[in-house]
Amino acid sequence: MRRVQRACANVIVVTVALITAACGGKAPPAAGPAGPALKSMVVQPVRTPLERSVDGTIEAVNQATVSAQTSGRIAEILYDVNDVVPAGAVIIRLKGTEQRAGLQAAQASVTEARARNTEAAAQYQRIADMYQRRVVSKSQFDQAASNKDAAAARLAAAEAGETGAHEGVGYTEVRAPYGGVVTKRLVQVGETVVPGTPLMTGLSLKDLRVNFNIPQSIVAQVRQFKKAAVYVGGRRVESDKITIFPEAATPSSSFRARVDLPSGSLEVAPGMYVKVGLMIGEADRLVIPVSAVVERSEVSGVYVIDPQGRAELRYVRKGHPLGESIEILAGLAPGERIALDPIAAGASVVAAQP
């Protein structure tokens, strides 16, 4: 009976093989690399900055409150809170009736002084000619010279008064000292102001900096390297312009400091909190390109290539970003090879599956 069963089984296997060959069937592919070789790199330790993280606050470099420079009643307010103001634009106008009247009086004084100066100069020239011919006395010549100098002085004073009157009229139009955004409006139309009255507060978003405190324990290392980086929304912006105040604050014994941000480097606003990485040394760390990292839900991974050329996804723990690269804290070891194109690596894994 067993011989008969074995014979039947052999017949079935041969029959299946013939049918498969006749239909053009192929055996399942063996495990191994699929497709062209993947672009890859060998992970090696890289000398990178060793940083200490502290909290910082964004502030504008240029921020000021514009005050009145003359007396008057507010006639017009041209900008309000959150309005963008160009540099030199008129933001508030005052009723300048008194200032314009003063300017007209100053111009009239200049006209009069100029006429008297011309007359005194001509009189002096006549007396001087007569004095040379010995027609008039020395005292008359001295009197003419004195009148000429006095007329010239009165003309200079009148011209200075006219200049001041022009300035007074100009003060009735309050202008923005630089381009920026209005943050506070401190007066209303119809109010009477005097010199020194605060009118409007604004700041410029072009130049920003970060204020922070440096613990006493690391201030010496920070002074030595003078490098810092600002971290906002996963981005890292380096700055080599760091200012450390010379004395420690009490009672914390920390040192106030600030770093300037490159213009337009981050989408931030004054008052925002950020992280500042202060360079206190250097260390060897594993760094890979950001483009090689795969993000899946709340975990990150990279495709590691084994000696046979097969790619395998491995989860890693990321550290601080370093420009176009990122630090890997766990999951990789020096000397391992990773795929630089995770999409191509994932496709090769799918193609190699039976």
Secondary structure, DSSP 4 states (H G I P E B T S, - for coil): -HHHHHHHHHHHHHHHHHHHHHTT--PPPPSS--SSPPPEEE--EEEEEEEEEEEEEEEESSEEEEE-SS-EEEEEE---TT-EE-TT-EEEEE--HHHHHHHHHHHHHHHHHHHHHHHHHHHHHHHHHHHHTT-S-HHHHHHHHHHHHHHHHHHHHHHHHHHHHHHHHHTTEEE-SSSEEEEEE---TT-EE-TT-EEEEEE-SSSEEEEEEE-GGGHHHHHHH--EEEEETTEEEEE--EEEEEEE-TTT--EEEEEEPPTTSS---TT-EEEEEEEEEEEEEEEEEGGG-EEETTEEEEEEEPTTS-EEEEEEEEEEEETTEEEEEES--TT-EEES-HHHHHHHHHHH--
